[in-house]
C-alpha cells in the first residue's frame, strides 16, 4: 500500500478535528465539550494509524506476515480505542457547515442515547458480529491474497478492521449503566477470544495459508509468529481494556453512592469541607425543585458531568442562550 492515501486521510481527520474543537472552544469555553485529554487521545490514535500504514512497518508488511499482523493489531487494539476515547464526533460535527451539522447532530444524539440506554446490548452485539465477520472474512486466504495484490481492496481491508473495531469500542465505552460495565468487560474478552482462536489456528497450521507469503523455507515460521502476535498482543490489549473498564465501574459506584442519609426534619445534610482549623461542616446547596427529576434521571443513567450527549454536542440553541 502506498503511503499517500493513509497520510491524506490522517491529515484530513486531524485538520477537521482541530477546526471543530477550535469552534467549540471559542463558543463554549476552552476545554469544554472536547477535553484536552480527549484531544490528546485522538491525536495519539491518528499517529498510530500513520505509523502502521505509512511508515517502515508498511514497507515490511509486503514481505513479512508478522509485520502485516502487527499492522492489524495496531489498528484494531491500539488506534481504535484511542480514536474513540478522543470523542471525535462532536469535534467533527462542528467542522461541518451549519445545515449538515444540525442534520448529523440529530442522528448522532439519537444514536448515542440509544447505545447508552436499553438498546445497548443490541448495538454491542451488532458491532461485535460486524467486527468478527471483518476479521475472519479478510483472513480467508483467497480474500487476503486478493487484498495483497489489489491496492483498493487492501485499503478496504484496513478500513474494515479500523472501522468495525472503533464501532465496537464505542459501544463498550457507551456502557453508562453500572450493570453494563460488567457486560462490557465480557465483550472485550469475547473480542480477544476470537482473535486468539484465529491466531492459534495460524500458529498450529501445517502449511502456509497465504500465497503472498509462501515464499522461502521460513514461510511457515513467519505465519506461526504472526499467529502469536495476533493472540498475544491482542490478548494483552484486552486485559488492559478490561482493567480500565473495571476501574471506571468502581469510580461510578463510588460517585453514585449516597454520602449520607438525611434525617427527616433535620434540614439539609452536612458536608465536611476544609477550613482554617481543619474540616468544618457546611450545608449542601439547595437544589431547585424543578431540577429534581432531571437530576434523578441523570444519575439513573449514570451520565457524568460533561459527558451528556446534549452537553457534548452543545447545539445552536444552547450556545445562543449562553452567549446571550
N, C-alpha and C positions, 0 to 999 in steps of 0.2 A: 504494500500500500504506500502511495506517495504521501509525503508529509503535508502537502499543501491543503487538502480538504480538512483533515483534523485540526490543523492550526487555524484555518479560516473560521471553523465552527467555534473553537475556543475563544478566539479574539472577538467574534461577533457576540457570543454569550457574555463575555466579560464586559464588553462595552455596553450592552443593553442593561446588564445588572447594575453597572456603575451609574448609568444615566437614570434608571428608575430609582435607585437608592438616593441619589442626589435630589431628585424631585421630591421624594417622600420626606427626606430630612429637611429640605427647605420649607416644606409646608407643615410638617408635623413636629419638627424638632430633631436635632441631631441625635442619632442613636435610637430613635423611636421607630416602631413597626419592624424595621430590619435592624437588629442589633449589630454592634461591631463584631462580636464573636461569630455571629452567623455569616457576616460578610467574609470574615477570615476563613471560615469553613468552606464556603463556596469557592473562594479563590484557591484554596488547597485542593479541592476536588478537581477544578479545571487544570491545575498544574499536574495532577496525577494523570488525567486524561492525555494531556500534551506529552508527558514523559512516556506514557505507554504506547501512544500511536504515532509519535513524530520524532522520537529520539533514537538512540542506538539500539534500544530494545526492539523497536520495529524492524530495524535492519537485520538483527539477529534472528527474528521470528521467521524470516523467509527460508532459513535452512536449519532451524532448530525448533523442534516441537516444544521443548522445555521453555524456550523464550516466548513462544506463542502462547503457552499456557500461563506464563507469568502475566502476559498482556490481559488475558481473560480474567484472571483472578484480581488484577489491579483494577480493572473496570468495574467488576461486579461487587467485590468485597471491600474496596477502599474508596474509589472515586464515587460510586453511587451513594453510600451513606453520607459522605462529606457534602455532596451536592444537595441532598435532601435536607441535611442539617442546616444548610445555608438559607432555608426557606426562600427559594428563588422566585416563586410565583408572584408574591406581592411586588417585588422589585421589577420583575419583567413586565408585569401588568402596567406599572407606571412608566415604563419606557415606551408604551404604545400611545398613539393619538387618543383623544378623549372618547370618541364614539366606539371604537373597537375595545378600548379598555373597559368601558361600562358594560358592554355585552359580555366580554370574557369574565369580568368580575362577578356578574350574576351567576354564571355557570360555576365558577370556582367556589363561590360562597356556598352554593348548594352541595357541591361535591365534598367540600371539606367538612361541612356539618354532617353530611350523610356518613362519611367514612369515620368520623369520630363518634357517631351515635350508635343506634341499634343495628344499623346496616354494616357495622364494622366487620363482622365475620364474613359477609358476602364479598365485600371489597377485598379483604385479605385473601380469601380463598381464590378469587378470580386472579389476583396478582400473583399468587403462588403458583397456580396452574400455568399461567402465561410464562412465568419465569422458567419453570421446569420444562415446559414444552420447547422454549427457546434454547435452553442449554443442551437438552438431549437431542433435539432436532438438528441443530447445527453441528453436533458432533457425530452425526451419521456419516460414515466415510464418503459416500457419494456427494453429499451436500458440502462437506468440509473441503474435499478436493476441488469442487467447483468454485468455492469461495476463494481458494488459493490461486486459481488461475484467472478469475474474473474480478477486477477491482471493484466494480459496482456491488457484486454480491458480498465481497469482503467488508465493504463499508456497511452494508445492511446487516451483516452478521454482528459486527461490533455494536451497531446501533441497537440491535435487539437485546444483546447482553446488557448494555448500559441502561437502556430504557426500561426493560422489564425488572431489572434489579432496583432501579430508582423507584418504580411504582411499588414494588414490594416493601422497600424500606420506608416509603411514605406511609403506607397503610400501617406498618408496625409502629412508626413514630406517632401516628394519629391515635394510638390507643390511650385516650384520656381517662376512660373509666378505670377505676382501680382494679376491677376484675379482669380487664383486658390486658393488663401488663403481663400477667402470667401466661395468657394465651400468646401474647407477642413473643415471649421467650420461646415457647414451643414452636412458633412459626420460624423463628431464627434457626433453631436446631433442625427443623424439618428441611429448611433450605440447605443447611450444611450437610444433612444426611444424603440428599440426592446427589450433591457434589462428591461426597465420599464414595458413594456407590459407583458413580461413573469413573472416578479416579481409580478406584480399586479394580474395576473391570479393565481399564487401560494397563494397570500395573501387572495383572496376572495373565494378560493375553499372551498367547504363544507365538504371535506373529504381528508385524506392524499393521496398523489399521489404515493408514493414510499413504497413498501413493506419493504424495508430495514430499514425504519424509522417509520413504522406504529405501533410500539410497545408502549404501555402505553397510559395513558389518555392525556398526553401532546403532542402527535404526531402532532395533527392539529395545536396547538400553535407553535410548533417548525417549521412547514412548513410556517406558516404565518410570523414569524420573519425572516425566511430565504428569503422569498419574499421581505420583506422590505430591507434587506441587499443588495439584487440584485439591486433594483431600486434606493435606496437612495445613497449608496456608489458609484455605477456605474454612477449615475447622477452627483454626486459631481465631480468625475474624469473627466466627460465630460465638466463640466463648467471650471475646471482648464485648461484642454487642449485647449478649445476654447479661453480662455483668453491669453494663450501662443501664439496660432496661430495669434490672433488679434494683439498682441504686435509685433510679427515677421513681420506681414504685415506693421505695422506702421514704423518699422525700415527700411524695404525695400523701402517703398515710400520715406522716408526721405533721404536714401542713394542715391537713383537714381534721386532725384530732382536736376536739374541743379543749381549750386551755383550762377552763374551769366551768363548773355548773353553777349558774347564778341561783341564789336563794330567792324564792318568791317574796316580793315585798321589800327586798333589801336594796333596790336600785340597781344600777349598772355594775357589772363585775369590775374588779380591780386588776390593774396591770402593773407589774413592777418595772420601773424604769430607773436608769442611772441618774443619781442626783449628786449634790455636792458632798453629802455624807454617806454615800453608798447607794443601795437600792431603796427607792421610796415608792409608795403606792400612788398610782394615778388612775383616774377614771378612764375607761374606754370611751371613745367618742360615740355619741348617739348616731343612729342611722335613721334617715328619713323613712317613714313608714311606706312611702310609695316605692322605695327601692328594695323592700324586703323580699318580694317574690323574685326579683331579678337576682339579688344576692344569693338566694336559696338555690335557684336554678343553676347559677354559675358554679356553685360548689357541687351541686348534684352531678354536673357534667365533668367536674374535675378540671376545669379550664383555668390555667394560670393567668395572672395579670400580664397583659402584653401578648398573650397567645390566642386570644379570641379571634375568630375569623373576621368579624366586623372591625375589630381594632387593628388587625393586620392589614386589611385592605384599606381602611380609612377612606370610605367613598367620598365623593364630592360634597354630599350633604353634610357629613361630619366635619370635613375640613373647612367648608364655608362657614359653618356655625362657629368653629373655633376661631377663625380669623376675624369674624365679626365680634 
